[in-house]
């Protein structure tokens, strides 16, 4: 668990939340733990033993007990979220001490630094349930994947879900354009291209344009068209920690960056026009995406041709059928906001989809 630590400036929300409780008299270990808390944007409470103030031990979101303090906290109330932290990699008695204080984890520095920074940052950000993350891929060019991704995001935001739309297709023209927000202030992908390690989820959210009650990460109009795998991993992980819903508009070609995005999806939707050539092309896309993504489903778009219906398209692709979207006159290629009115076939599909996957996620 070695690696560099990416320090992020704590947001106002993070500074208001309780940080971890540190229990140690080892000055050198304390310096290390304070450094890690600073990197994670957290303000810890420090004691030499179990705090006398009622609730400090019980209510702390995370407790970091130094090896030197294990005997002093042995009689404390058992609780979750206790970590025994030290440096001696070869200490044979460390597991016994961990059992005696009810520790969930035994951490040896410096090997566990990055893991511990992430855990402290989760505490600082108040991380709860991760976002339901859905990717949308076109089975062929012009299938309408970006339109569906925008419609899903707009519908989720309209229903009150905390929503982020991420454009992972650098050659798609920009989902901000589809949403009518190409001139909106906020950061685009090039600002995150060198990101690595951990991004603050609140900082990410606050830096992005807000369009139609959702946050959007899209492309600027510059020449940059590459997102390194590390940057894709960092951005998607931060977006998911926000909770709510994340929708990702994906390109058909799976490179290293796209593979990182696919690995963080809960499910993917493959948009396939109901025609034989589109099905043939979509089969190749499904094979590539399916090497990373376990849950890929077909969305079949009308009009229907070549004697195909939605069930037959899904059968030919050997994919579960997520539903069909009949042709909606005046939508594709227009300035109309996808699912903007809350009416029509596309809106009905999106509403039914979120209801269904919310039930699946709950169970």
C-alpha positions as CSV (number, residue, x, y, z in Angstrom):
1,X,0.0,0.0,0.0
2,X,2.8,2.3,-0.8
3,X,2.5,5.3,-3.1
4,X,2.4,9.1,-3.3
5,X,-0.1,11.1,-1.3
6,X,-2.1,13.7,-3.2
7,X,-3.0,16.5,-0.8
8,X,-6.3,18.3,-1.4
9,X,-7.5,21.5,0.2
10,X,-10.3,20.6,2.6
11,X,-13.6,22.2,1.8
12,X,-15.6,24.1,4.3
13,X,-17.9,21.1,4.8
14,X,-14.9,18.8,5.5
15,X,-13.5,21.3,8.1
16,X,-16.8,21.2,10.0
17,X,-17.0,17.4,10.2
18,X,-15.3,15.5,13.0
19,X,-11.9,14.1,12.3
20,X,-10.3,10.9,13.6
21,X,-9.3,10.4,17.3
22,X,-5.6,9.8,17.7
23,X,-4.4,8.0,20.8
24,X,-0.6,7.9,21.3
25,X,2.4,9.3,23.2
26,X,4.9,8.4,20.5
27,X,5.9,11.8,19.1
28,X,7.3,10.4,15.9
29,X,4.2,8.4,15.2
30,X,2.0,11.3,16.1
31,X,3.9,13.5,13.5
32,X,3.2,10.9,10.9
33,X,-0.5,10.6,11.7
34,X,-0.9,14.4,11.8
35,X,0.8,14.6,8.4
36,X,-1.6,12.0,6.9
37,X,-4.6,13.8,8.4
38,X,-3.5,17.0,6.8
39,X,-3.1,15.3,3.4
40,X,-6.7,14.0,3.8
41,X,-8.1,17.4,4.8
42,X,-9.1,16.2,8.4
43,X,-8.6,17.8,11.8
44,X,-7.9,15.1,14.4
45,X,-8.4,15.1,18.2
46,X,-5.3,13.9,20.0
47,X,-5.0,12.2,23.4
48,X,-2.5,10.1,25.3
49,X,-5.2,7.6,26.5
50,X,-8.9,7.1,26.4
51,X,-10.3,10.7,26.5
52,X,-12.0,11.8,29.7
53,X,-14.6,13.8,27.8
54,X,-17.7,11.7,27.4
55,X,-18.4,10.7,23.9
56,X,-14.9,11.4,22.5
57,X,-14.1,7.7,22.2
58,X,-17.6,6.5,21.4
59,X,-18.5,9.1,18.8
60,X,-15.3,9.6,16.9
61,X,-15.7,8.4,13.3
62,X,-12.3,6.7,13.3
63,X,-9.9,5.9,16.1
64,X,-6.1,5.5,15.5
65,X,-4.4,3.9,18.4
66,X,-0.6,3.9,18.4
67,X,1.2,0.7,19.4
68,X,2.5,2.4,22.5
69,X,-1.1,3.2,23.7
70,X,-2.7,-0.2,23.3
71,X,-2.4,-1.1,27.0
72,X,-3.9,2.2,28.0
73,X,-7.1,1.7,25.9
74,X,-7.6,-2.0,26.7
75,X,-10.6,-1.3,28.9
76,X,-12.4,1.1,26.6
77,X,-15.8,0.4,25.2
78,X,-15.7,-1.9,22.2
79,X,-16.6,-0.2,18.9
80,X,-16.1,-0.3,15.2
81,X,-13.5,1.8,13.4
82,X,-10.5,1.3,15.6
83,X,-7.1,0.9,13.9
84,X,-3.9,-0.2,15.7
85,X,-1.0,1.8,14.0
86,X,2.7,1.3,14.3
87,X,6.0,0.9,12.4
88,X,7.5,-2.4,13.5
89,X,6.9,-4.7,10.5
90,X,8.1,-7.8,12.5
91,X,6.3,-7.4,15.8
92,X,4.9,-10.9,16.7
93,X,2.6,-9.6,19.4
94,X,0.8,-7.0,17.4
95,X,-2.2,-9.2,16.6
96,X,-2.7,-10.1,20.2
97,X,-2.8,-6.4,21.1
98,X,-5.3,-5.7,18.3
99,X,-7.6,-8.4,19.6
100,X,-7.4,-7.0,23.1
101,X,-8.6,-3.6,22.1
102,X,-11.0,-4.8,19.4
103,X,-9.2,-3.2,16.5
104,X,-10.7,-3.7,13.0
105,X,-7.3,-3.2,11.3
106,X,-3.6,-3.4,12.0
107,X,-1.6,-0.8,10.0
108,X,2.2,-0.7,9.6
109,X,3.7,2.6,8.4
110,X,4.9,3.6,5.9
111,X,3.3,0.7,3.9
112,X,-0.3,1.5,4.9
113,X,0.0,5.3,4.4
114,X,-2.1,5.6,1.2
115,X,-4.8,3.3,2.6
116,X,-5.0,5.3,5.8
117,X,-5.1,8.6,3.9
118,X,-8.1,7.3,1.9
119,X,-9.8,6.1,5.1
120,X,-9.2,9.4,6.9
121,X,-10.5,11.3,3.8
122,X,-13.6,9.2,3.8
123,X,-14.2,10.4,7.4
124,X,-13.5,14.0,6.5
125,X,-15.9,13.9,3.5
126,X,-18.6,12.0,5.4
127,X,-18.7,9.3,2.8
128,X,-21.8,7.1,2.9
129,X,-23.2,4.9,0.2
130,X,-21.5,5.3,-3.1
131,X,-23.3,6.6,-6.2
132,X,-25.2,4.3,-8.5
133,X,-23.0,4.5,-11.5
134,X,-24.3,3.8,-15.0
135,X,-22.4,3.9,-18.3
136,X,-23.9,4.4,-21.7
137,X,-22.2,3.1,-24.9
138,X,-23.2,3.4,-28.5
139,X,-23.4,0.1,-30.4
140,X,-22.4,2.0,-33.5
141,X,-21.8,5.6,-34.5
142,X,-24.9,7.8,-34.2
143,X,-26.8,5.3,-32.1
144,X,-27.9,8.0,-29.6
145,X,-25.8,7.1,-26.6
146,X,-24.9,10.6,-25.6
147,X,-28.6,11.6,-26.0
148,X,-29.6,8.8,-23.7
149,X,-26.8,9.6,-21.2
150,X,-28.0,13.2,-21.0
151,X,-31.7,12.1,-20.7
152,X,-30.9,9.7,-17.9
153,X,-29.0,12.4,-16.0
154,X,-31.7,15.1,-16.5
155,X,-34.4,12.6,-15.4
156,X,-32.4,11.6,-12.3
157,X,-31.8,15.2,-11.3
158,X,-35.4,16.1,-11.9
159,X,-36.5,13.4,-9.5
160,X,-34.3,14.9,-6.7
161,X,-31.3,12.6,-7.0
162,X,-27.8,14.1,-6.6
163,X,-26.5,13.7,-10.1
164,X,-23.3,14.0,-12.0
165,X,-22.8,13.4,-15.8
166,X,-19.3,12.6,-17.0
167,X,-18.4,12.7,-20.6
168,X,-15.7,10.1,-21.2
169,X,-15.8,10.4,-25.0
170,X,-13.3,13.0,-26.1
171,X,-14.5,12.8,-29.7
172,X,-18.2,13.1,-29.0
173,X,-18.5,16.9,-29.2
174,X,-19.2,17.4,-25.5
175,X,-22.3,16.6,-23.5
176,X,-22.3,20.2,-22.2
177,X,-23.3,21.2,-25.8
178,X,-26.2,18.7,-25.7
179,X,-27.3,20.4,-22.5
180,X,-26.9,23.9,-23.9
181,X,-24.1,24.7,-21.4
182,X,-21.0,25.0,-23.6
183,X,-20.4,28.5,-22.3
184,X,-21.1,27.7,-18.6
185,X,-18.3,28.5,-16.2
186,X,-16.5,25.6,-14.5
187,X,-13.7,23.1,-15.1
188,X,-13.5,20.7,-18.0
189,X,-11.5,17.5,-18.5
190,X,-8.1,19.1,-19.3
191,X,-8.0,20.5,-15.8
192,X,-8.1,17.0,-14.4
193,X,-5.8,15.2,-16.9
194,X,-2.8,15.1,-14.5
195,X,-4.8,14.0,-11.5
196,X,-3.7,11.0,-9.6
197,X,-4.2,9.5,-6.1
198,X,-7.3,10.9,-4.5
199,X,-9.5,13.8,-5.4
200,X,-11.8,15.4,-2.9
201,X,-15.4,14.6,-4.0
202,X,-16.8,17.9,-2.7
203,X,-14.0,19.9,-4.4
204,X,-14.8,18.0,-7.7
205,X,-18.5,18.8,-7.5
206,X,-18.0,22.4,-6.7
207,X,-15.6,23.0,-9.6
208,X,-17.9,21.7,-12.3
209,X,-20.6,23.5,-14.3
210,X,-24.1,23.1,-12.9
211,X,-26.7,22.6,-15.7
212,X,-30.3,21.6,-15.2
213,X,-29.7,20.8,-11.5
214,X,-26.8,18.4,-12.2
215,X,-23.1,18.7,-12.3
216,X,-21.3,18.0,-15.7
217,X,-17.7,17.1,-16.5
218,X,-17.2,17.6,-20.2
219,X,-14.6,18.7,-22.7
220,X,-13.4,22.1,-23.6
221,X,-13.0,23.1,-27.3
222,X,-9.2,22.5,-27.2
223,X,-7.2,19.8,-28.9
224,X,-6.6,17.6,-25.8
225,X,-8.4,14.3,-26.3
226,X,-6.6,12.0,-23.8
227,X,-7.5,11.1,-20.2
228,X,-4.7,9.0,-18.6
229,X,-6.0,5.9,-16.7
230,X,-4.9,7.4,-13.4
231,X,-6.9,10.6,-14.0
232,X,-10.0,8.6,-15.0
233,X,-9.7,6.4,-11.9
234,X,-9.3,9.4,-9.6
235,X,-12.2,11.4,-11.1
236,X,-14.7,8.5,-11.2
237,X,-13.8,7.4,-7.6
238,X,-14.4,11.0,-6.4
239,X,-17.7,11.2,-8.3
240,X,-18.9,7.9,-6.8
241,X,-18.1,9.0,-3.3
242,X,-20.6,11.8,-3.6
243,X,-23.4,9.4,-3.5
244,X,-26.6,9.7,-5.6
245,X,-26.2,8.9,-9.3
246,X,-23.3,9.1,-11.8
247,X,-23.9,8.7,-15.5
248,X,-20.9,8.2,-17.8
249,X,-21.1,8.8,-21.6
250,X,-18.6,6.3,-23.0
251,X,-16.9,5.9,-26.4
252,X,-17.2,2.7,-28.4
253,X,-13.4,2.1,-28.4
254,X,-12.1,0.6,-25.2
255,X,-8.6,2.0,-24.3
256,X,-6.9,2.0,-20.9
257,X,-8.8,5.1,-19.7
258,X,-12.1,3.7,-20.8
259,X,-11.3,0.4,-19.2
260,X,-10.8,2.3,-15.9
261,X,-14.2,3.9,-16.3
262,X,-15.9,0.5,-17.1
263,X,-14.4,-1.0,-14.0
264,X,-16.2,1.5,-11.8
265,X,-19.6,1.1,-13.3
266,X,-22.5,-0.7,-11.6
267,X,-24.0,-1.4,-15.0
268,X,-23.7,-0.4,-18.6
269,X,-26.3,0.3,-21.3
270,X,-25.4,-0.6,-24.9
271,X,-27.6,1.5,-27.3
272,X,-28.4,-0.5,-30.5
273,X,-30.5,0.7,-33.4
274,X,-32.8,-2.1,-34.5
275,X,-31.0,-3.0,-37.8
276,X,-28.7,-5.8,-38.8
277,X,-25.6,-3.8,-39.4
278,X,-26.0,-2.0,-36.1
279,X,-26.3,-5.3,-34.3
280,X,-23.2,-6.6,-36.0
281,X,-21.2,-3.5,-34.9
282,X,-22.7,-3.6,-31.4
283,X,-21.5,-7.2,-31.0
284,X,-17.9,-6.1,-31.3
285,X,-18.5,-3.3,-28.8
286,X,-20.2,-5.6,-26.4
287,X,-17.3,-8.1,-26.6
288,X,-14.7,-5.4,-25.8
289,X,-16.7,-3.8,-22.9
290,X,-17.8,-7.2,-21.5
291,X,-14.1,-8.0,-20.8
292,X,-14.3,-5.4,-18.0
293,X,-17.9,-4.7,-17.3
294,X,-19.9,-7.6,-15.7
295,X,-23.4,-6.1,-16.1
296,X,-24.0,-4.9,-19.7
297,X,-27.6,-4.5,-21.0
298,X,-29.1,-3.7,-24.4
299,X,-31.3,-0.7,-25.0
300,X,-32.8,-1.1,-28.5
301,X,-33.7,2.1,-30.4
302,X,-36.4,2.2,-33.1
303,X,-37.5,2.4,-35.8
304,X,-37.4,-1.3,-36.2
305,X,-36.0,-2.7,-39.5
306,X,-34.8,-6.0,-41.0
307,X,-37.6,-8.0,-39.3
308,X,-36.0,-7.3,-35.8
309,X,-37.7,-6.4,-32.6
310,X,-36.1,-5.5,-29.2
311,X,-36.1,-9.0,-27.8
312,X,-34.5,-10.4,-31.0
313,X,-31.7,-7.8,-30.9
314,X,-30.9,-8.6,-27.3
315,X,-30.9,-12.3,-28.1
316,X,-28.5,-11.9,-31.0
317,X,-26.2,-9.9,-28.7
318,X,-26.6,-12.3,-25.8
319,X,-27.4,-9.4,-23.5
320,X,-30.3,-8.7,-21.1
321,X,-32.8,-6.3,-22.5
322,X,-33.0,-3.1,-20.5
323,X,-35.8,-1.8,-22.7
324,X,-36.6,-0.1,-26.0
325,X,-36.7,3.5,-27.0
326,X,-39.0,4.2,-30.0
327,X,-37.9,6.9,-32.3
328,X,-38.8,10.3,-30.9
329,X,-39.4,12.8,-33.8
330,X,-37.6,16.1,-33.5
331,X,-35.1,15.0,-30.8
332,X,-31.9,13.6,-32.3
333,X,-29.9,16.3,-34.0
334,X,-32.0,19.1,-32.6
335,X,-31.5,21.7,-29.9
336,X,-34.2,20.1,-27.6
337,X,-33.0,19.1,-24.2
338,X,-33.1,15.3,-23.9
339,X,-36.0,14.3,-21.6
340,X,-36.3,18.0,-20.9
341,X,-40.1,18.0,-20.8
342,X,-40.6,14.9,-18.8
343,X,-42.8,13.5,-21.6
344,X,-42.3,11.3,-24.6
345,X,-40.8,7.8,-25.1
346,X,-37.3,8.8,-24.0
347,X,-38.5,10.3,-20.7
348,X,-40.7,7.4,-20.0
349,X,-37.8,5.0,-20.6
350,X,-35.6,6.9,-18.2
351,X,-38.2,7.2,-15.5
352,X,-38.9,3.5,-15.6
353,X,-35.2,2.6,-15.8
354,X,-34.3,4.6,-12.6
355,X,-37.3,3.1,-10.7
356,X,-36.2,-0.4,-11.7
357,X,-32.5,-0.1,-10.9
358,X,-33.2,1.7,-7.6
359,X,-35.2,-1.4,-6.6
360,X,-32.3,-3.6,-7.7
361,X,-29.8,-1.6,-5.8
362,X,-31.9,-1.7,-2.7
363,X,-32.3,-5.4,-2.7
